[in-house]
Amino acid sequence: MNEADFWLRLEFRLCSEFAGMADRHLRYLWCDGFGPERYHLGDFEPRITGHVWICNGDKQDKWEFTLFLPHPIGSRDEIDWASLLPPGNVTRWLAFDSRGKRIQIEPAAAVPDLA
């Protein structure tokens, strides 16, 4: 999987996660794309940050996102994009702050979805 494929698949995975939320209000949220901006690959806390379009019906808002990486990486070419995409049978990889318009994605925090 290349980087462009990853961001597109993550968009759809986020939509699926919203649809399965226990809070009915959150089930109507959906994602209309990611815009990665900064790659903090060698930092103590490696991550990618940028913006994500979160929608509710026809209303669209620009939120901030952070994608946490499992370990420091030398370059974008070394990223295993497929390993960062949470499978459909896991949960708890997503945290969000609707007031602050921020989401955090941490694939390594995922656990099996027993629901």
Rosetta constraint file for C-alpha pairs under 8 A:
AtomPair CA 1 CA 5 HARMONIC 6.07 0.50
AtomPair CA 1 CA 6 HARMONIC 6.53 0.50
AtomPair CA 1 CA 81 HARMONIC 6.15 0.50
AtomPair CA 1 CA 82 HARMONIC 5.68 0.50
AtomPair CA 2 CA 6 HARMONIC 6.28 0.50
AtomPair CA 2 CA 81 HARMONIC 6.49 0.50
AtomPair CA 3 CA 7 HARMONIC 6.47 0.50
AtomPair CA 3 CA 81 HARMONIC 6.28 0.50
AtomPair CA 4 CA 8 HARMONIC 6.49 0.50
AtomPair CA 5 CA 9 HARMONIC 6.08 0.50
AtomPair CA 6 CA 10 HARMONIC 5.94 0.50
AtomPair CA 6 CA 81 HARMONIC 6.08 0.50
AtomPair CA 6 CA 82 HARMONIC 6.90 0.50
AtomPair CA 6 CA 85 HARMONIC 7.06 0.50
AtomPair CA 7 CA 11 HARMONIC 6.18 0.50
AtomPair CA 7 CA 33 HARMONIC 7.51 0.50
AtomPair CA 7 CA 34 HARMONIC 6.30 0.50
AtomPair CA 8 CA 12 HARMONIC 6.68 0.50
AtomPair CA 8 CA 33 HARMONIC 7.01 0.50
AtomPair CA 8 CA 34 HARMONIC 7.78 0.50
AtomPair CA 9 CA 13 HARMONIC 6.08 0.50
AtomPair CA 9 CA 85 HARMONIC 7.58 0.50
AtomPair CA 10 CA 14 HARMONIC 5.98 0.50
AtomPair CA 10 CA 85 HARMONIC 6.33 0.50
AtomPair CA 11 CA 15 HARMONIC 6.46 0.50
AtomPair CA 11 CA 31 HARMONIC 5.71 0.50
AtomPair CA 11 CA 32 HARMONIC 6.74 0.50
AtomPair CA 11 CA 33 HARMONIC 5.63 0.50
AtomPair CA 11 CA 34 HARMONIC 6.87 0.50
AtomPair CA 12 CA 16 HARMONIC 6.31 0.50
AtomPair CA 12 CA 31 HARMONIC 7.23 0.50
AtomPair CA 13 CA 17 HARMONIC 6.24 0.50
AtomPair CA 13 CA 86 HARMONIC 7.55 0.50
AtomPair CA 13 CA 88 HARMONIC 7.34 0.50
AtomPair CA 14 CA 18 HARMONIC 6.22 0.50
AtomPair CA 14 CA 30 HARMONIC 7.24 0.50
AtomPair CA 14 CA 31 HARMONIC 6.53 0.50
AtomPair CA 15 CA 19 HARMONIC 6.25 0.50
AtomPair CA 15 CA 29 HARMONIC 7.24 0.50
AtomPair CA 15 CA 30 HARMONIC 4.80 0.50
AtomPair CA 15 CA 31 HARMONIC 5.69 0.50
AtomPair CA 16 CA 20 HARMONIC 6.49 0.50
AtomPair CA 17 CA 21 HARMONIC 6.54 0.50
AtomPair CA 17 CA 91 HARMONIC 7.72 0.50
AtomPair CA 18 CA 26 HARMONIC 6.02 0.50
AtomPair CA 18 CA 27 HARMONIC 5.03 0.50
AtomPair CA 18 CA 28 HARMONIC 7.24 0.50
AtomPair CA 18 CA 29 HARMONIC 6.09 0.50
AtomPair CA 18 CA 30 HARMONIC 6.68 0.50
AtomPair CA 19 CA 26 HARMONIC 7.40 0.50
AtomPair CA 19 CA 27 HARMONIC 4.34 0.50
AtomPair CA 19 CA 28 HARMONIC 6.80 0.50
AtomPair CA 19 CA 29 HARMONIC 7.51 0.50
AtomPair CA 20 CA 27 HARMONIC 6.49 0.50
AtomPair CA 21 CA 26 HARMONIC 6.28 0.50
AtomPair CA 21 CA 27 HARMONIC 5.75 0.50
AtomPair CA 22 CA 26 HARMONIC 7.90 0.50
AtomPair CA 22 CA 27 HARMONIC 7.86 0.50
AtomPair CA 23 CA 27 HARMONIC 6.84 0.50
AtomPair CA 24 CA 28 HARMONIC 7.43 0.50
AtomPair CA 25 CA 29 HARMONIC 7.77 0.50
AtomPair CA 28 CA 56 HARMONIC 5.86 0.50
AtomPair CA 28 CA 57 HARMONIC 7.04 0.50
AtomPair CA 29 CA 54 HARMONIC 6.74 0.50
AtomPair CA 29 CA 55 HARMONIC 5.51 0.50
AtomPair CA 29 CA 56 HARMONIC 4.74 0.50
AtomPair CA 29 CA 57 HARMONIC 7.40 0.50
AtomPair CA 30 CA 54 HARMONIC 5.81 0.50
AtomPair CA 30 CA 55 HARMONIC 5.16 0.50
AtomPair CA 30 CA 56 HARMONIC 6.48 0.50
AtomPair CA 31 CA 52 HARMONIC 7.32 0.50
AtomPair CA 31 CA 53 HARMONIC 5.73 0.50
AtomPair CA 31 CA 54 HARMONIC 4.73 0.50
AtomPair CA 31 CA 55 HARMONIC 5.98 0.50
AtomPair CA 32 CA 52 HARMONIC 7.41 0.50
AtomPair CA 32 CA 53 HARMONIC 5.14 0.50
AtomPair CA 32 CA 54 HARMONIC 6.27 0.50
AtomPair CA 32 CA 55 HARMONIC 6.93 0.50
AtomPair CA 33 CA 52 HARMONIC 5.77 0.50
AtomPair CA 33 CA 53 HARMONIC 5.55 0.50
AtomPair CA 34 CA 50 HARMONIC 7.50 0.50
AtomPair CA 34 CA 51 HARMONIC 6.00 0.50
AtomPair CA 34 CA 52 HARMONIC 4.37 0.50
AtomPair CA 34 CA 53 HARMONIC 6.57 0.50
AtomPair CA 35 CA 50 HARMONIC 5.60 0.50
AtomPair CA 35 CA 51 HARMONIC 5.06 0.50
AtomPair CA 35 CA 52 HARMONIC 5.95 0.50
AtomPair CA 36 CA 48 HARMONIC 6.76 0.50
AtomPair CA 36 CA 49 HARMONIC 5.87 0.50
AtomPair CA 36 CA 50 HARMONIC 4.36 0.50
AtomPair CA 36 CA 51 HARMONIC 6.40 0.50
AtomPair CA 37 CA 48 HARMONIC 7.42 0.50
AtomPair CA 37 CA 49 HARMONIC 5.89 0.50
AtomPair CA 37 CA 50 HARMONIC 4.57 0.50
AtomPair CA 37 CA 51 HARMONIC 7.47 0.50
AtomPair CA 38 CA 48 HARMONIC 5.69 0.50
AtomPair CA 38 CA 49 HARMONIC 5.23 0.50
AtomPair CA 38 CA 50 HARMONIC 6.39 0.50
AtomPair CA 39 CA 47 HARMONIC 6.37 0.50
AtomPair CA 39 CA 48 HARMONIC 4.60 0.50
AtomPair CA 39 CA 49 HARMONIC 6.64 0.50
AtomPair CA 39 CA 76 HARMONIC 8.00 0.50
AtomPair CA 40 CA 45 HARMONIC 7.89 0.50
AtomPair CA 40 CA 46 HARMONIC 5.37 0.50
AtomPair CA 40 CA 47 HARMONIC 5.19 0.50
AtomPair CA 40 CA 48 HARMONIC 5.85 0.50
AtomPair CA 40 CA 49 HARMONIC 7.92 0.50
AtomPair CA 41 CA 46 HARMONIC 4.86 0.50
AtomPair CA 41 CA 47 HARMONIC 6.10 0.50
AtomPair CA 41 CA 48 HARMONIC 7.45 0.50
AtomPair CA 41 CA 69 HARMONIC 7.90 0.50
AtomPair CA 41 CA 72 HARMONIC 5.45 0.50
AtomPair CA 41 CA 73 HARMONIC 5.12 0.50
AtomPair CA 41 CA 74 HARMONIC 6.58 0.50
AtomPair CA 41 CA 75 HARMONIC 6.87 0.50
AtomPair CA 41 CA 76 HARMONIC 7.81 0.50
AtomPair CA 42 CA 46 HARMONIC 5.94 0.50
AtomPair CA 42 CA 72 HARMONIC 4.76 0.50
AtomPair CA 42 CA 73 HARMONIC 5.71 0.50
AtomPair CA 42 CA 74 HARMONIC 6.41 0.50
AtomPair CA 43 CA 47 HARMONIC 7.80 0.50
AtomPair CA 43 CA 72 HARMONIC 6.51 0.50
AtomPair CA 44 CA 72 HARMONIC 7.28 0.50
AtomPair CA 45 CA 68 HARMONIC 7.50 0.50
AtomPair CA 45 CA 69 HARMONIC 7.79 0.50
AtomPair CA 45 CA 71 HARMONIC 7.75 0.50
AtomPair CA 45 CA 72 HARMONIC 7.57 0.50
AtomPair CA 46 CA 68 HARMONIC 6.20 0.50
AtomPair CA 46 CA 69 HARMONIC 5.35 0.50
AtomPair CA 46 CA 70 HARMONIC 7.36 0.50
AtomPair CA 46 CA 71 HARMONIC 6.26 0.50
AtomPair CA 46 CA 72 HARMONIC 5.39 0.50
AtomPair CA 46 CA 73 HARMONIC 7.63 0.50
AtomPair CA 47 CA 66 HARMONIC 6.53 0.50
AtomPair CA 47 CA 67 HARMONIC 5.38 0.50
AtomPair CA 47 CA 68 HARMONIC 4.33 0.50
AtomPair CA 47 CA 69 HARMONIC 5.13 0.50
AtomPair CA 48 CA 66 HARMONIC 5.72 0.50
AtomPair CA 48 CA 67 HARMONIC 5.08 0.50
AtomPair CA 48 CA 68 HARMONIC 6.59 0.50
AtomPair CA 48 CA 69 HARMONIC 7.60 0.50
AtomPair CA 49 CA 64 HARMONIC 7.38 0.50
AtomPair CA 49 CA 65 HARMONIC 5.59 0.50
AtomPair CA 49 CA 66 HARMONIC 4.52 0.50
AtomPair CA 49 CA 67 HARMONIC 6.33 0.50
AtomPair CA 50 CA 64 HARMONIC 5.76 0.50
AtomPair CA 50 CA 65 HARMONIC 5.48 0.50
AtomPair CA 50 CA 66 HARMONIC 6.82 0.50
AtomPair CA 51 CA 62 HARMONIC 6.39 0.50
AtomPair CA 51 CA 63 HARMONIC 5.48 0.50
AtomPair CA 51 CA 64 HARMONIC 4.39 0.50
AtomPair CA 51 CA 65 HARMONIC 5.54 0.50
AtomPair CA 52 CA 62 HARMONIC 5.88 0.50
AtomPair CA 52 CA 63 HARMONIC 5.24 0.50
AtomPair CA 52 CA 64 HARMONIC 5.98 0.50
AtomPair CA 52 CA 65 HARMONIC 6.27 0.50
AtomPair CA 53 CA 60 HARMONIC 6.46 0.50
AtomPair CA 53 CA 61 HARMONIC 5.69 0.50
AtomPair CA 53 CA 62 HARMONIC 4.81 0.50
AtomPair CA 53 CA 63 HARMONIC 6.09 0.50
AtomPair CA 54 CA 60 HARMONIC 5.82 0.50
AtomPair CA 54 CA 61 HARMONIC 5.43 0.50
AtomPair CA 54 CA 62 HARMONIC 6.44 0.50
AtomPair CA 54 CA 63 HARMONIC 6.65 0.50
AtomPair CA 55 CA 59 HARMONIC 5.51 0.50
AtomPair CA 55 CA 60 HARMONIC 4.30 0.50
AtomPair CA 55 CA 61 HARMONIC 6.20 0.50
AtomPair CA 56 CA 60 HARMONIC 6.55 0.50
AtomPair CA 62 CA 101 HARMONIC 7.57 0.50
AtomPair CA 63 CA 101 HARMONIC 4.73 0.50
AtomPair CA 63 CA 102 HARMONIC 5.38 0.50
AtomPair CA 63 CA 103 HARMONIC 7.45 0.50
AtomPair CA 64 CA 101 HARMONIC 6.35 0.50
AtomPair CA 64 CA 102 HARMONIC 4.67 0.50
AtomPair CA 64 CA 103 HARMONIC 6.40 0.50
AtomPair CA 65 CA 102 HARMONIC 5.60 0.50
AtomPair CA 65 CA 103 HARMONIC 4.82 0.50
AtomPair CA 65 CA 104 HARMONIC 5.67 0.50
AtomPair CA 65 CA 105 HARMONIC 7.54 0.50
AtomPair CA 66 CA 103 HARMONIC 6.52 0.50
AtomPair CA 66 CA 104 HARMONIC 4.83 0.50
AtomPair CA 66 CA 105 HARMONIC 6.12 0.50
AtomPair CA 67 CA 104 HARMONIC 6.02 0.50
AtomPair CA 67 CA 105 HARMONIC 4.72 0.50
AtomPair CA 67 CA 106 HARMONIC 6.07 0.50
AtomPair CA 68 CA 104 HARMONIC 7.57 0.50
AtomPair CA 68 CA 105 HARMONIC 6.19 0.50
AtomPair CA 68 CA 106 HARMONIC 5.07 0.50
AtomPair CA 68 CA 107 HARMONIC 7.39 0.50
AtomPair CA 69 CA 84 HARMONIC 7.63 0.50
AtomPair CA 69 CA 106 HARMONIC 7.25 0.50
AtomPair CA 69 CA 107 HARMONIC 7.81 0.50
AtomPair CA 70 CA 108 HARMONIC 6.49 0.50
AtomPair CA 73 CA 78 HARMONIC 6.65 0.50
AtomPair CA 73 CA 79 HARMONIC 6.93 0.50
AtomPair CA 74 CA 78 HARMONIC 6.68 0.50
AtomPair CA 75 CA 79 HARMONIC 7.18 0.50
AtomPair CA 80 CA 84 HARMONIC 7.07 0.50
AtomPair CA 81 CA 85 HARMONIC 7.00 0.50
AtomPair CA 84 CA 107 HARMONIC 5.81 0.50
AtomPair CA 85 CA 107 HARMONIC 6.88 0.50
AtomPair CA 86 CA 90 HARMONIC 6.81 0.50
AtomPair CA 86 CA 93 HARMONIC 7.38 0.50
AtomPair CA 86 CA 107 HARMONIC 5.73 0.50
AtomPair CA 86 CA 110 HARMONIC 7.25 0.50
AtomPair CA 89 CA 112 HARMONIC 6.02 0.50
AtomPair CA 89 CA 113 HARMONIC 5.59 0.50
AtomPair CA 90 CA 110 HARMONIC 5.75 0.50
AtomPair CA 90 CA 111 HARMONIC 5.24 0.50
AtomPair CA 90 CA 112 HARMONIC 4.32 0.50
AtomPair CA 90 CA 113 HARMONIC 4.70 0.50
AtomPair CA 91 CA 110 HARMONIC 5.36 0.50
AtomPair CA 91 CA 111 HARMONIC 5.57 0.50
AtomPair CA 91 CA 112 HARMONIC 6.25 0.50
AtomPair CA 91 CA 113 HARMONIC 5.40 0.50
AtomPair CA 92 CA 109 HARMONIC 6.45 0.50
AtomPair CA 92 CA 110 HARMONIC 5.16 0.50
AtomPair CA 92 CA 111 HARMONIC 6.32 0.50
AtomPair CA 93 CA 105 HARMONIC 5.69 0.50
AtomPair CA 93 CA 106 HARMONIC 4.95 0.50
AtomPair CA 93 CA 107 HARMONIC 5.24 0.50
AtomPair CA 93 CA 108 HARMONIC 7.22 0.50
AtomPair CA 93 CA 109 HARMONIC 5.27 0.50
AtomPair CA 93 CA 110 HARMONIC 4.58 0.50
AtomPair CA 93 CA 111 HARMONIC 7.69 0.50
AtomPair CA 94 CA 103 HARMONIC 7.08 0.50
AtomPair CA 94 CA 104 HARMONIC 5.82 0.50
AtomPair CA 94 CA 105 HARMONIC 4.82 0.50
AtomPair CA 94 CA 106 HARMONIC 6.47 0.50
AtomPair CA 95 CA 103 HARMONIC 5.64 0.50
AtomPair CA 95 CA 104 HARMONIC 5.06 0.50
AtomPair CA 95 CA 105 HARMONIC 6.55 0.50
AtomPair CA 96 CA 101 HARMONIC 7.60 0.50
AtomPair CA 96 CA 102 HARMONIC 5.70 0.50
AtomPair CA 96 CA 103 HARMONIC 4.11 0.50
AtomPair CA 96 CA 104 HARMONIC 6.09 0.50
AtomPair CA 97 CA 101 HARMONIC 5.67 0.50
AtomPair CA 97 CA 102 HARMONIC 5.18 0.50
AtomPair CA 97 CA 103 HARMONIC 6.19 0.50
AtomPair CA 98 CA 102 HARMONIC 6.61 0.50
AtomPair CA 106 CA 110 HARMONIC 7.29 0.50
